[in-house]
Amino acid sequence: MATRLGLVLQWLQAALAPAQPKAATNLYRRACEHNQRGIALAREGDNLAAIREFRRAIELLSDYGEAHYNLAVSLEHVDKLESAIKTFRTVARLRPNLSPIHQG
């Protein structure tokens, strides 16, 4: 189960790797930028554009729990419920504290 600390440690390991320190930092920064753009678009009501941004963030950083959560919420808003449920399940695995799904 990925935690925020685990994600930070994973990112730091990648960032400190001798061959790719700048690439890892840029990858993380770009993923965050896409997630932030998605949030802004969702707030404006443009969930389809927001979905594209959240997916770009996830393509860059596949275990980015917040982007998965934001994607699931936007999918729900455009009535793509099966995809939203699947994505919420991913959130439950990556970041259980963000997920509306309670595993028991």
C-alpha positions in Angstrom: 0.0 0.0 0.0 1.5 3.3 -1.1 1.6 6.1 1.5 2.5 9.7 1.0 5.8 9.0 2.8 6.3 5.9 0.5 5.7 8.0 -2.6 8.1 10.7 -1.4 10.8 8.1 -0.7 10.2 6.5 -4.1 10.5 9.9 -5.7 13.6 10.7 -3.8 15.3 7.4 -4.8 14.5 8.1 -8.4 15.6 11.7 -8.1 18.9 10.7 -6.5 19.7 8.0 -9.0 23.0 8.9 -10.7 21.8 8.5 -14.2 18.5 10.4 -14.1 18.2 12.9 -11.2 16.9 15.8 -13.3 14.6 13.5 -15.3 12.9 12.2 -12.1 12.4 15.7 -10.8 11.0 16.9 -14.1 8.7 13.9 -14.3 7.2 14.5 -10.8 6.9 18.3 -11.5 5.1 17.6 -14.8 2.7 15.1 -13.2 1.9 17.7 -10.5 1.3 20.4 -13.1 -1.2 18.2 -15.1 -3.0 17.4 -11.8 -3.2 21.1 -10.9 -4.5 22.0 -14.4 -7.1 19.2 -14.1 -8.3 20.6 -10.7 -8.6 24.1 -12.2 -10.6 22.7 -15.2 -12.8 20.7 -13.0 -13.6 23.7 -10.8 -14.6 25.6 -14.0 -16.9 22.7 -14.9 -14.9 21.3 -17.8 -14.6 17.8 -16.6 -13.7 16.3 -20.0 -10.6 18.5 -20.2 -9.9 17.8 -16.5 -10.1 14.0 -17.2 -7.4 14.4 -20.0 -5.1 16.3 -17.6 -5.6 13.7 -14.7 -4.8 10.9 -17.2 -1.7 12.7 -18.3 -0.5 13.0 -14.7 -1.2 9.3 -14.2 0.7 8.4 -17.4 3.7 10.2 -15.9 3.4 8.9 -12.4 1.3 5.8 -12.3 1.0 5.6 -8.5 -0.1 9.3 -8.1 -3.1 8.6 -5.8 -4.4 12.2 -5.8 -4.6 12.3 -9.6 -6.4 8.9 -9.6 -8.9 10.3 -7.1 -9.5 13.5 -9.1 -9.9 11.4 -12.2 -12.5 9.2 -10.5 -14.5 12.3 -9.3 -14.4 13.8 -12.8 -15.5 10.5 -14.4 -18.4 10.4 -11.9 -19.4 13.9 -12.9 -19.6 13.0 -16.6 -21.6 9.8 -15.8 -18.8 7.3 -16.6 -19.7 5.4 -13.5 -18.1 2.1 -14.4 -14.8 3.8 -15.0 -15.2 6.0 -11.9 -15.8 2.9 -9.8 -12.7 1.2 -11.3 -10.6 4.3 -10.6 -11.9 4.6 -7.0 -10.8 1.0 -6.5 -7.3 2.0 -7.6 -7.5 4.9 -5.2 -8.5 2.5 -2.4 -5.3 0.5 -3.1 -3.0 3.5 -3.5 -4.3 5.9 -1.0 -7.0 4.4 1.2 -7.5 7.7 3.2 -8.7 9.4 0.0 -11.1 6.7 -1.1 -14.8 6.7 -0.5 -14.6 2.9 -0.8 -14.2 1.2 2.6 -12.5 -2.1 2.3 -13.5 -4.6 4.9 
